Amino acid sequence: MGHVYNFSAGPAALPREVMQRAREEFLDVNGTGLAALEMSHRSKSFIAIAEQAEADLRELMNIPANYKVLFLQGGATMQFGMIPLNLLQGKNKADYFLTGHWSARAVDDARRLCEVNLAVDASDNGFTRLPPSGEWRLDGDAAYVHYTPNETIHGLEFHEIPETGGVPLVADMSSNILSRPVDVTRFGLIYAGAQKNIGPSGLTVVIVREDLLKGIPAGYPSMLDYALHAQAGSMYNTPPTLAWYLAGLVFDWLKRQGGVAAIEQVNIRKAAKLYEYIDGSGFYSNPVEKPYRSRMNVPFRIADESLHAKFVQEAEAAGLRNLEGHRAVGGMRASIYNAMPEEGVDALIEFMREFARRHG
Amino acid sequence: MGHVYNFSAGPAALPREVMQRAREEFLDVNGTGLAALEMSHRSKSFIAIAEQAEADLRELMNIPANYKVLFLQGGATMQFGMIPLNLLQGKNKADYFLTGHWSARAVDDARRLCEVNLAVDASDNGFTRLPPSGEWRLDGDAAYVHYTPNETIHGLEFHEIPETGGVPLVADMSSNILSRPVDVTRFGLIYAGAQKNIGPSGLTVVIVREDLLKGIPAGYPSMLDYALHAQAGSMYNTPPTLAWYLAGLVFDWLKRQGGVAAIEQVNIRKAAKLYEYIDGSGFYSNPVEKPYRSRMNVPFRIADESLHAKFVQEAEAAGLRNLEGHRAVGGMRASIYNAMPEEGVDALIEFMREFARRHG
């Protein structure tokens, strides 16, 4: 099989160098004689790995000391429930920005636990743009404001952090964490499923301001309580050690790329050339208005929809994998996270050009 | 570094052949050109892996068609909360067997959600034996009966399945699943954190009788609902794909060992020779009464406790790793799961004999 570029939205490819290193030390990490996955989570060997991963993430994101970093399980979907449980803190309502598929899922789970005020609702424009901040309907009495900075399926990204007037801001950064610098101090809580820009699925990173760790109401399982996880250094129960180790390799790799500011420049370049080709092609189209387009997930369509399946099939054969769009929206989608090299985007554009020539 | 035997209680060693195969195909599984960890969970390639793993587990445990097999996250600790939420079904009490550290943790979480009747309480004998069934105080009106067939820390194992008179039986088999045949039809629900006999940490297997899938009460996060996971084939959200794949390799390995009945014979032999040596040594001791001793986790002590640290240290140097007892009970502990070859137990006994000779 020739060179493969994997455009999966998640679980997504990890950087090639990380995969090579993980393979090399699969049976013996750091000369310990043990594989990462068979280390006791309480052993010195694993704790060294775990602490280094956290330190590297703190350095990469410039996370202040008054924020805890948690390595949990359950994906973003588990967070959809844990966030209201932990952050309502006696209040009964929260603000949500509805900007696509994933924020809608967050809203659904929040509604099980509290009143949801849709401060932003982009469903009426088909999730193709964000209303200007003057039109947001923030409720000053909300316990928190939740938004999804990058919508993985609809390809809509916030390029500025919302101003919430002191209400804690909560962000599902699953699909754009570490792709660009963010000012962590603007957030009460940031969470991310690992399987896009961090590592394999099964690990969830939560970055939470310490003063928000107040516990959960009586009558809920202990595993849902951030405070217990924070007190135990994310070892309230056995953490996903293999995924944590692999995340550490990714953080180390990212530091060696020059960190988040450096990778952002690559990400800007990759996204710009792909959108530029799509817009100028007269064959493909992307529905999102330019100021809100995602740098990570680029959905695109062909006017003749009958060509979609053919496109995906021929792309697969050419080593360009997982380009089918999410079943909720159809079409195609190229996810171009940190691990996607610029050559992968070039190869995709070249294939798209050739496909358009043959079918245009 | 010479040959290493890892006696960790979990995350524990996987079979050497599984580790070799996982390393060989780390970058390319089944000629797909993709690593297991970078496959979309909805891709044909991953679904084939996922379905094969489930089919193999069903075959190994002879799981009837009216049971669902779920591949979840959160470990046994997440189950401590999900079980009452899903199985109380309008009732307000459940029976629990308190037989050691882990059943105590299960009781703690259940008490957040319902009234707990301690049908068995072995704390008064220091968790060294089980009361005979005539002394159990089962409540016929309990929603379910929960027990821990093998106590990983105290080294206490049930060698018979409790009779509950029709009340659904729930078992935390984290540390003895697949180590011996069990009649699944005797259970309402079986669960196990993967990191002992199945795979890496971060995966939890739940086997549940279909008629018990009735959903959860309003006001709880959707991720806690078995019915949603079952309807979605364990893809209600992104599952821990790498761990699922590795579990599949372990199931395949176990089938090639002759299955659970065959590995049970090895496990009986391994445990018997270790206990026999301990009992006859006049130097080491195990506190559990013989009929209740665990085949998987063998705690042991030296009368002169000052030798414990020396034992662990010298054992480490000899390539016998992770023999320290759990901090809750001290002493030493050898976890000898399916993946521990008989030669590892022989090497441990030889080391113990030599250590006793020098320090006895």
Interface residues (C-beta under 8 A of the other chain):
Chain A: M1 V4 N6 S8 A9 G10 P11 A12 A13 L14 M19 Q20 A22 R23 F26 L27 D28 G31 G33 L34 A35 L37 E38 M39 S40 H41 S43 Q73 G74 G75 A76 T77 M78 F80 G81 M82 L85 D108 D109 R112 L113 G193 Q195 P200 S201 G202 L203 A218 G219 Y220 P221 S222 M223 L224 Y236 N237 T238 P239 P240 T241 L242 A243 L246 G319 R321 N322
Chain B: M1 V4 N6 S8 A9 G10 P11 A12 A13 L14 M19 Q20 A22 R23 F26 L27 D28 G31 G33 L34 A35 L37 E38 M39 S40 H41 S43 Q73 G74 G75 A76 T77 M78 F80 G81 M82 L85 D108 D109 R112 L113 G193 Q195 P200 S201 G202 L203 A218 G219 Y220 P221 S222 M223 L224 Y236 N237 T238 P239 P240 T241 L242 A243 L246 G319 R321 N322
